[in-house]
Each structure stands twice: as structure tokens, then as C-alpha cells.
Amino acid sequence: MKGKLVIVLILIILCVCLPLMNGCATSAQTGAAIGGIGGAVIGAVTGGGGGLVVGGLIGAGGGYVVGNEMEK
């Protein structure tokens, strides 16, 4: 039950934050934000609280790299 609550809360936060991410200055920043949220969701589902942090950091780094390459 707790896992489902975490997923629902993350989805609500995602739905609220995605429109605000369009104000990011570059594609790299937008990619980092989207990657961070996606990584946090995957980390929370697979690894709990510690996985949330690690997944968010890895996702943000990956998203930044992809967004940066999209700008070139």
C-alpha cells in the first residue's frame, strides 16, 4: 500500500511540475528536470527511499546529457 501511495504522489507532483518545466532556459535543463523526475520514480519503485535519491541523480545527469546533445 505504501508503494502505491509513493507512486501516486510522484505522479501528482509530475503533473503539476511538467508545465512549469517549459520555462527552462535550455534543452539541457529541461532534459535534466524530466530525467530527474523519471529516475526518481523508477528508483522509488525499485529501491525505496534510497533508490529515489540515486535514481533522481542518475536520471538528471542522463537527461542533461541528452538535452545538451539535442541543442547541438
C-alpha positions in Angstrom: 0.0 0.0 0.0 2.8 2.4 0.8 4.4 1.8 -2.6 1.2 2.7 -4.4 1.0 5.9 -2.3 4.5 6.9 -3.3 3.8 6.3 -7.0 0.5 8.4 -6.8 2.3 11.2 -5.0 5.1 11.3 -7.5 2.6 11.3 -10.4 0.7 14.2 -8.9 4.0 16.1 -8.5 5.0 15.3 -12.0 1.6 16.5 -13.4 2.0 19.8 -11.5 5.7 20.4 -12.4 5.7 19.4 -16.1 4.0 22.6 -17.3 6.5 24.7 -15.2 9.5 22.9 -16.8 8.7 24.5 -20.1 10.2 27.7 -18.7 13.7 26.1 -18.5 16.3 28.2 -20.5 17.8 25.3 -22.4 17.0 21.8 -23.6 19.7 20.5 -21.2 17.9 22.0 -18.2 14.6 20.6 -19.4 16.2 17.2 -20.0 17.7 17.2 -16.6 14.4 18.0 -14.9 12.5 15.3 -16.8 15.3 12.8 -16.4 15.5 13.6 -12.6 11.8 13.0 -12.1 11.7 9.9 -14.2 14.8 8.5 -12.4 13.2 9.3 -9.1 10.0 7.5 -10.0 11.9 4.4 -11.2 14.2 4.5 -8.1 11.3 4.8 -5.7 9.5 1.9 -7.3 12.6 -0.4 -7.3 14.6 0.7 -4.3 12.6 2.7 -1.8 13.8 6.0 -0.3 17.5 5.5 -1.1 16.6 4.4 -4.6 14.6 7.6 -5.1 17.6 9.8 -4.5 20.1 7.7 -6.5 17.6 7.3 -9.4 16.9 11.0 -9.4 20.6 11.9 -9.6 21.3 9.4 -12.3 18.2 10.4 -14.3 19.1 14.1 -14.0 22.6 13.5 -15.3 21.4 11.4 -18.2 18.7 13.9 -19.0 21.2 16.7 -19.0 23.5 14.9 -21.4 20.7 14.1 -23.8 19.3 17.6 -23.7 22.7 19.1 -24.3 23.2 16.9 -27.3 19.8 17.8 -28.7 20.8 21.5 -28.7 23.8 20.9 -31.0 
